[in-house]
Amino acid sequence: MLYSLRGTLVHFDKNSIAVECGGVAYHCQTTYSTLSQVASVGAEVLVYTHMNIRQDAVDLFAFADKSELSCFRMLTGVSGVGPKAALSILSCMTPERFALCVAGGDYKSITSAPGVGAKLAQRIVLELRDKVSKDAVAMGFSAPVPGIAAVTSGNAAEAVSALVVLGYSQADAALAVSALDAEAPVEDMIKAGLKVLATKL
């Protein structure tokens, strides 16, 4: 199995790249996130890979970082989630945001990925939720999801709930509040959260 590829990017399109290593170009399917980081023909790139062997084909998938690769593998381990759906989800959100969606039961945000319906999103949350702790993501990520513990209780949790009532998704609200002072008054956190959401999301 191939662990990674380091070489020259010789081609890319809207959902794949080709990396030349030792005179051989490897065609890899990938996400928009990885494309945005490596899409410069002629540049040296390092990507982490996953090989999927089928009866009629061998598919190679490439990711710019290990957390995205780990999340891809976790997703494809869910019943009914194939590589196409996993790539679609990771093209719409970072692994950290995906983990917050799972931890918060926010399946609706996952349905923003093309080809992922409500039933599949609910299954993903159901099967993976117990693998995401309050303090860190048990998905092979190199670091805990920022603020995931802080937004599950106290003023931060109240602020998140208020932002959800105002129409924001659980995941976006949690990300916005996680960057704030957990000891601040709820009203201040809501105001600051709204500013974060307005500028970054």
N, C-alpha and C positions, 0 to 999 in steps of 0.2 A: 504493500500500500504506500502511496505517496503522502508524505507528511506536509511538505511545502515545496514551493517552486521559487527559485531566485533566478531572474534572467531579464531579458529585454522584452518590453511590451511591443509586439509587432502588429497588433490589431485589436480593435474593440468595436462593439456596437451597443445597442440599447440594453442588452442583457447578457453579454459574454465578453471575454477577453482571450487573447492568445499570447502566451509567454514563451519566448524562445530560450531554451536551455541547452547548451552544447550542440547547437545546430538543429535541434528538434523543437518545433513549436507545439505547445500543449494548449488545446482549446478548452476553456473552462466557462461554465455558466456561473453567473454571479449576481450580486445585488446592486441596486443603484448606489448604495452607500459605498461599496467597494469601488465601483466605477468612478465615483466622484473623487476618490483618493488616488487612483492609479492611472486614470485615463489620459496618458500622455505618451503617444507612440515614440519609441526610441529611448524611453526612460528605463532605468533599472528598477525592477519591482520585486517585492517579496510578498507572496500570498500563501496562506495556509489552505490546504486542500482536503477534500473528501471525495473518495471514489465510490461510485455506485455501480455495481456490476449486475447487469440483467442478462436474460437469455439472448437477446438480440442486440445488445449494445453495452458499452462501458462509458458512463458519464462521469465527468470530472467537474467538481464545484470548487470555486476559489473565493477566499475571503481575506480582507486586508488585516483583520486581527483575530486573535484566538477566541474572543468572546462571541463574535458573530458566528464563527465555526461551531462553537459549543452549542449555541442557541439553535443553529440549523439542525444539528444532530438531535437535540432534545425534541425539536418540533417534529422531525420526521419519525421519531419514535412513537408519536401519538397515532392511534388508529385512525386511518382515513386522511392523514396529512402526508402528501407526497412532496418531493423536492420542489415542484412548481409552486405549490401553496406556501411552503416554507420560505422560498425566495421572495414571493410576493409580500409576505408579512414583514420580512426583514428589509424589504425595499421601502416600506412605509414607516418603519420605526426602528429605533436603535434597540439592541439587546436589553439595555437598561430600562427603556420605556416599556418594552414588552414584558419584562419581569414585573414592573409595577402594575401593569394591566392584569397579569395573572394573580399577583398578590392581592390586588384589590377587587378581584372578580369582575373587572371591567372588560367583558367580552365584546361590548359594542365597539370599542376602539379598534379591536382586532378585525372587525368586519369592514374596516376602511380599506383593507387590502383587497385588491381585485381578485375575484374568484373564491373568496372566503365568506361563506354565509353564516348566519346566526347559529345554526346547529353545530357547525364545525368549530366555530369560535368558542361556543359553550363547552364543547368536548375538550378543546385545548386547555381551557381554564380548569375544568374539572380534573383532568388527568395530571396537570403540571402544578396545580396549586400547592399540593403537599410537599413539593420539591423546592418551593421558594420560602425561605424562613423570613422572620421579621427583621433579622439583622443583616442577612446577606443572601445572595442568589446561589442556590446549590446547583448551578448549571455549568460549572467550570470557569466562571468569569474570574478574571485576575483580581478583582476588587469588589467589595460590597456595592450594591446599588446606593448611590448617594441619598441619605436622608430617609431610607425606607423604614427604619425603626422610628424615627422622629415623627413621622406623619401618621402613625397608627394609634396615637393616644394624645391626651391633653389638648392644649389650645390648637396645636397643628391639625389634629384630627377634626376639630370643630371648624377650622378655617377651610379645610379641604371640603367638608360637607357643604359649607356655605357656597363655595365656588361651584360645586356640582349643581346645587340648586339654581345657580345663575346661568347654567347651561354648558359648563365646561365638563369634559370627560374626567373620570376619576384619575386616570393616569396623568393627564396634563395638569390637573389641579395639584396632585401630589408632587409632581416635579417642580412646580412653581413654589410651593410652600416649603419643600425640602431645603431650598436655598436660604431660607429666612431664619431669624433668631427664634428658636423654639420657646423661649421664655417671654416673647412679646405678647401684648394683649391680642385677643382674637380679632378685634376690629382693625388693629394695625396690620395684622397678618393678612387679612382679607384685602385691604387696600393695596398693600405691597404685592400680594399675589396677583391682583388684577393688573398691576403695572408690568409685572414679569410676563404674564400671559399676553398682554398687548404688544410687547416688544419682541418676544422670542417665539411665540407659538402661533 
